[in-house]
Every structure is written in C-alpha cells, then in structure tokens.
Amino acid sequence: MNAVINKWKELYNQKLMTPEDAVSHIPQGAFIAVPLGNGQPPSLINAMALKMASGDLRGCEYLCAISSRIMELHKPDVIANITKNNNVLDVMYNGPLDRYFVNSGAYSYVPHRLFDGPKMIEVANMKAALITVSPMDEHGYFSTGLNPDYIYGFINHSPNCRIIAEVNANMPRTYGHNHFHITELTAITENNVPLVELPEIPLNEKDNLIGQYVADLVPDGACLQLGIGSIPNAVAQHLSDKKDLGIHSEMLCDSMVDLYDKGIITCTRKQFMPKKWIACFALGSKKLYSFVKENPLVEMHSCEFVNDPYNIGLNDNVIAINSTLEVDLTGQCVSESIGRSMYSGAGGQIDFIEGAWRSKGGKAILALYSTYSDKESGEQKSRITSMLKPGSYVTTGRNDVQYIVTEYGVAQLKGFNLRERANSLINIAHPDFRNELREEAKKLKYL
C-alpha cells in the first residue's frame, strides 16, 4: 500500500510546477474553460491572461461564469492586449464583475441552459480546463469540492482536454461524482487562497412577504431548489413549520444548513437519491463550506446530472424557487437582462421549471418585487408590464411559466388563458399600476 501511495506522490511532484509553466501546456488556439466562483483558480487564470496579453498565447477562446475575484482578466489594458492577439473572452452567467465587462463589449455572453452546457462543449472542442481542486488523497484523487458545476461535465465530453489544476487546501473535499485522478492531470500548481464567501444579505419587508407566499406553496416532504439572493433566503426563514424537506438543487446555500440544523431538512421522503443532498455547486459562507466537507449526506455532481429535468422529476413535490426581473401580461419572464443590458443568465432556471413540471405535485415559482426605481428618472415603475422592454431576452416562455409571486400575492398561470393570466398578474402588481395595466390589457384584447 505504501508503494502505491508513494507512486502517486512521486507523480504529483513530477507534475507540480509554477502557474506560468503550468499554463504553457495550453495549446495555441485552444478553447479554454474554468468553473464558476470558487472553482476558478486565480494563479492559473492570471498566468494565462498575461500569456494571452503578451502574445505568447493567441487565437484562444476563454469561457467563465460568476467571477468572484478581481484578476488580470478584469484589467482594461490586459483585456485590450488579449483581444488584440485574437483571443476571445466569453461568459456563461454574469456575476457583478462579469456583467460590467459583457455590457462594455469586452466579453461576450453565451446563451445556454445549464443542463445543456456540457454537451454544448462538444461543438467547441475544448482543449484546456483550469480548475481548483482539494488536496490529493492517498489514492491519488482530487475533489472538485464546491464546484463540479459545468466544468466536470465539460471535461467528460472533451477526451483530449488538458486538465491543469490549482490545489487549494481550503477547497473542501466532497462526495459524489466529481473527482479526478493524478494520472488525468496535465499539470499542477498550489495556491492556498481563502475561499470567497457571500456577504449576508439583509431582508426587507418585500422579501418577507414574498417568502411567506412562497412558503405557503411548499408542502411537507417537498424537495427544494433554491437560488442566490434575498428572496430565497426569505423563503427559507418561513419554512420553520415544515417537515422532512429534501434537497435537489443546482446550488447549495447557507439557509439550507440552517433548516437542517432545525431538523426541517431530512431528505427522508425523496424518491431519487433519498437521504442525500444533491447539487452541482455551493456558494455561501464558511459555515456552508464546513458543512459540505467530507459529509456523506452531501453529493456534488455535474450540472448535466443535477439539472437534468428527468432526474429532477423523479422526486415528488419538487419546489423550484427562482427570481426573475420582468413579466409581461402573457407570462413571458425576463430573468437575464434589463432591456438589452445583460444582468445575469439563464443558468438552471428553465431546467428546474421543466423538472418541477415533470414532478408529481411539483411547482416552479418565479419571484420578483412588483416595482423598481428607474436609475435615470428615479421614478417607481412596474415590473409587471403589458409589453417587455425593447431588446429584453425572454428566459422562461409563457408556455412554461407556472407560478409568479410578488409581495402582493401569487399568480398561477400554467393552463390558464390570456384573459385569466392578465387578470391574475394585474392582481399581484403594485396597486398604483393596476388601473393602467388593465387599460393596456384591454387595448391588447387580453381583457
């Protein structure tokens, strides 16, 4: 046994090198991808960016999502040199950093459903992946920890891909299908930077009202999917009277740990992979990261597995809770942009809406505040509109939308005609806009 362990350690030392030497294994003209959030290896990405900017690496396409650290790729002069050398920068989902560069034209957005992402990569023929992993175990395996997300599936669809790993002792080892063996890695570097944590998001009165309306739709034994933001956090705070909830979610968040500690999440009533939390990434605080570390309750898998609507639908009473930005009176939901300005991305919203529909007793819920304040005029405007803003990108079509929730109530849309939909949505719009919306609905022959 010791001989085998020593063999893996020897191989590790052979592949261990500086970030600059590690990224020298990236071929010219390669399609390169990295995971999202904490899965992004900063020392490798910085070395790659400078190599692109210097002209040593040309004609490449780089794909990321939810960048959580400021890196060389976020410096305008570096970006200018990168693109000058015929390299392209892409984003699959916009975090605060990414959306700035997408809207300025420096990066380009890739429309997708997260479930489709790994298979989509076959078209791009990915040649290099830069990933963060936990330290190697005695068997020679590394875990992608918090972030198998789309990258694990990408690599599985790219047999000739060069996997370059940044080993970070702070990345928790997790169970599930998310590991690479030392023999699969092209090069290794080490960088024990702290993991990025999400700040605590304060809840307001609107969040709490929406949270209560959504919680009323959640039965005992439901299987939850929660996303990022104040609304999902508010929903969790109103689930304290529920029993035996389960988790099959694209993302794991802190509020799930809170519900587990209260005995509310048990996963005992799940039909698919019972007694297990299933997810493809985790993003939150140190409390969450400590909870998932080597916890047999939690399994992290590729989005190709987690976000498969068929797998989602194998659980009864799937409750998928996501946010949207604007809804028209027919039920079209804009979740990616504000007008033509990119804000986030489709992510797994459509996957879980379809999965919840397949689920016996499932419900897909899209939540939003009824109004917003216009940045230019300061005027209050309705997020429920007769017509979407020009250039808006529809994320969830009116054929798929099920429930819309605002701080004024719940509108059930699927299976209802346009007249019924318009009436339901007007009833949960802000009172100041209901008469105007009703008049516009009449002009459009909805009423």
N, C-alpha and C positions, 0 to 999 in steps of 0.2 A: 504493500500500500504506500509506504514511504517513497518507494522508487517512482510510483505513478505521480504522487504529489510533487516530487522534485522535478519530474519531467515537465509538468505544467508550469512550475515556477521558472524553469530554465527557458521555456518557450516565451513566457511573459517577459523575462528580462531581454530576450532577443528582440522582441517587438516594441519594447519601451524606448521612446525617443522624445526629442523636443517637439513642440507643436509645429515648428517650421519644417522639421524633417518629416513629420507625420503627414502633413498636407502635400508634401512633394509627391506622394503616391496618387494624387488626384490627376487623372489624365486630362490633356488639353481637350476642350470642347465637351467636357462631361456635364451630364445632368446631375446636380448635387442636391441632396435634401437633408434637412435636420428635423428633429421632433419639435414640439411646441414647449413653451415655458421652460421649466427646469431641465427638460431633456436636451436643451440646446447647450453645447459645450463651448463656453466663451473663449478659451485659449485657442482652440482649433478654428473657430469661426474667425477670430481676429487674424490669425496667421493666414487663413485662406483669403480673407478680404484684402490684406496687404499684398499678398501674392498676385491677386487679380489686379489690384491698383497699379502695381509696378510693371505689369505686362508679362510677368512670368507665367501667368495662367490666363489663357484667352478663350473666348468663344464658349464660355460655360453658362449654364442656367442654374440658378440657386433658388431653392424653394424653402420657405419657413412659414411659421404661424405663431401668433401671440408671442412676439419677442418680449421678454421680461427684463432684459438688461440693456443698457446703452453700450454698444460695441462699436468697433471700427466701421461696421456697415451702416451706422447711423450718423456718420460724419459727412457733410455735403461734399467736401473736397475729395474724400476717399471714394464716395459714390460716383462722382464725376469721372474719376480715373478708371473706376471699374467698368462703367458703361462705355467709356472711350475705347476700351480694349475688347469691345464686342461681347461683354458679359451681360447677362440679364438677371434681374432680381425679382422674384415672384413671392406672393403671399397667399396662403390658403384661408387664413382667418385673421382679421385685423384686431390687434390689441391697440392701446393708446399710441404706442410708438409706431406700429405698422401703418395705422390709418393716416397718420401725418404724411408719410412718405408715399403711400398709394395716392392720396389726394393731390400731392405735389407732382405726381408723374414719375417719381424716381423708381418706384416699384410698380409692378402690375399685379392685379388681383386675378386669381384662378377660380372661376365659378365651379362648384362641386357640391356633392353630398358627401359627408364624411365616410359613410359606408362604402361609397364608390371609389374613394381615394386610392387605396392600394391597387385596385385593378386598373385604374386610370393610368398608373405609373408605367404600365406595360407600353403605352404609347410613347412615353418619354424615354424609355430605355435607360433607367437610372444607372449611373456608373460609380457613384460615390455617396456614402452616407456618413455624416458626422454625428456622433451620439454621445450622451453621457450615460455612464453605467456605474453600478455599485462595484466595490472591490471583488476580485475573483475569489471564489470559494475553493475548497480543497479538491473539488472535482474538475476545476478549470472553467467553471461557468460564471458569467457576469449576468446580473439582472438589469433590465432597463428601468426597474424601480417604479417611479411615479409616471413614467412616460413611454409605455409601448405605443400609445396613441396610433397615429397613422404610419409612423416610421417602421415599426416592426413588420407590418403588412407590406409596406413598400419593398423592404429588403427581401421578403419571401417571394415577391413577384419579380425580383431582379437577380437572377442567378450569377451574373458576372459583376455584381456590385462590390466595390471595395469598402469594407466597413472599418472606419477609423474612430476609435473610442477614446473618450476622456474619462479616466477613472476618478470618481469623486467619492471620498469616504463618507460624505454627508448624504449621498443618494441611498435611500433605504432599499434593501433587498426585499422584493415582494414575490409572492407565489403567483402561479398562473402560467400562461404560455407567453413568456416574454424574455427568454434567456438566449444568450449567445455563448458559444464555447470559444476558448482561446484560439483554437485551430481555425475558427471562422474569421478572426480579426486580422486585418492587414497591418495595422499599426496601433500603438497605444501611447498615450501621454497621461500625466497625472496632474490634477488641479483640484484641491480641496476647498473650493469657494463655498460660502454659505448658500443654502437654497433660498430662492426668492419666496417671500411669503406675501399673501394678500393682506392688505390692511383691513381692520374691522370696519364694516360698512354700517353707519348709523341708520336706524329705521325711522321713517316718518309716519304720519297718520295715514297717508295713502297706502304705504306698504302694508300697514297693519290691517286696513280694511280689505285690501286685495287678498292678503294672507288668510284672513278669516273666510272670505268667499270661496277661495280655492280649497281650504281645508275641509269645508262642508261637503265638497265633492269627493273626498277621499274616504273610502270605506275601510273598516278593519281588514287586515290581511292584504292590503294593496301593495303593489310593487312600484317603487318610486323611481322617477328620473328627475333630478334637479339640476339646474344650471347655475351660472355665475350671477351674482348681483343681490340687491337688497330684497327684491320680491321673493325669490326662492328662500332666502333667509327668513323672511317674514312668514312664509308658508310653514316652514319647519317649526317656528315658535307656536303655531296654532294647531299642532298635531299631538299635543300632550295627552289628549284623551283617547288616542287611537291605540290599537293593539296589533302586534305581530306584523308590522310593516316589513317589506323587503326592499332590497336594492338591486336594480339592474339599470345602470346609469352610465352615460358617456363619461361623466365627471363625478369624482368624489369630492365632497366639501365638508367643512368643519361642522355644519349644522347636523350632518348625518351622525357624526361622533356624539354630539350632544343627545340626539334621540336614542342612540344605542345605550349611552350611559343611563338614560331614564328607563330602559327596558322596553322602549317602544319599537325599535327595530330589532327583530329576531330572525327574520328570513325563514321562519319555520313553515310558512304557508306557500312559499314559492314552488311552482311546478318545475321550472327549468333551473337546474343547479341550485337546489334548496340548501339552505343554511350557508350560503355564500353571498358575499357582496361581489358583484361583477361590474367592472369599469375598465375604461381604456386610458384614463389619466386622472391624476389627483392634483388639485391646486388649492392651497389654503394656508394654514399656519403650521407651526412646528407641532402643535397638538395633533393635527391630522397626519403629518408625516411620521410621527412616532407611533401612531395607532396602526398604520398600514405595514410598518416594518416587521417582516417575518411573522405576520399574523395569518394563521391558516384560514381565518374567516374571510379574508380578502383575496380575490384573484384579479390580477391585471392582465388583460388580453388586448390584442389588436382591435382597432375600430372595425375592422372587417368582420370580426366575430361579435363584438359587443353591439354594434349598430345595425346588424343585420335585422331587418324588420321581421323576418321569420323567427329568429331566436327571441327577439323581444316579445313577440306574440305568443310564445309558448307559455308565458306566465299569464295567469288570470289577473284581472283588475290592475293592469298597468296604468299608472297615472303619470303622464309625461307633462312636466311643467316647464314652459319656456317663456321667453319675453319676445315681444315684437315692438315695432316703433310706430306703425301707422296701419289703419284698417279702413278699407272703403266699405260702402253700404252693401256690397255684394259679398263681402267676406275676404277679399284679397288682402293678404298680410305682407307688409314690407318689414323685414327684420334685419336687412343687411345695410341699408343706406338711408340717408336723409336727403330726399330728392336724388340728385346724381352724385352726391358726396358719400363715399363709402364710409361705413361706420364699424361693421363687424364682419359677419359672414354667415353662410347658411349653416355651417357646422353640421350637427346631427339633428337639427330641428325636424326636417322632413322625415328622416329615418324613424324617429320616435313617434311622430304623428301617424305614420303608416303602421308602425309596430303596435301602437296603442289601439288602432282600429282593428287589427287582427286579434288582439287580446280579448278574451271573454270578459265583458264588463269593463274594458279599458276606456280611458278618457284622455284625450290630448287637449291640453289647456294652454292658450297663449294669453299672457297678461301684459297690460300696459296701463300707464296713467292716462286719464281721459284728456289731459291738456298738456301743453308745453309752452314755454316762453320763447317767443321769436327773438333770436340773438340781435337782429338788426333793429327792429322796432320796439322790442320789449313787450309787445302785445301778447296776451294769452290766446292761444289757438287750439283748436280741437285736433286730437289725434285720430278721432273717428271722422272720416270725411266722405263727401259724396264722390269725389274723384281724387285719386292719388296724385301727389306732387309730380310734376313733369320729370321724367327721367328716373323715377323710382324703380327699384328692382324688386319684383314680387318674389318672395321666398316661399310662402305657403299659398297655393292657389285656392280659389274659392271652392273647388271640388273636394279639397282635402280638409279644410278647416273644420274643427268640431266645436270647441268652446272658446269664447273670448271673455276675458274678465277685466273689468276696471274697478276703481274704488266705488263705483255706483251699482255694481252687480254683475250678473252672469248672463251671457247671451249664448244659447245653444243654436248652432247654425246648420250642422250637417243633417241633410234630409228635409230641410225646410226651403220653401220657395223664396224668391227675391223680395216679395212683399213682407213675408214674415221675418226674413233676415233684417231688412231695413228697419222694421219696427223694433225688433229686439236690440239692434245696435244703437238706435236712437235713444232707447230707454236707458242704456248704460253710458251714454255720452254725458258730458258735463251739462247741467241744466241750462246754462247760458247759451248753448249752441243747439238745443233740441229743436226749437221752432225753425231755425234756419235750415237745419238738416232735413226736417220734414218737408219744407217747401222745395228744397233741392231734389228730394226723393220723388216728389210729385212731378217735377219737370222731367225727370228721367224715367217716368212711368213705372217706378217701383211701387208707388202707392196710388 
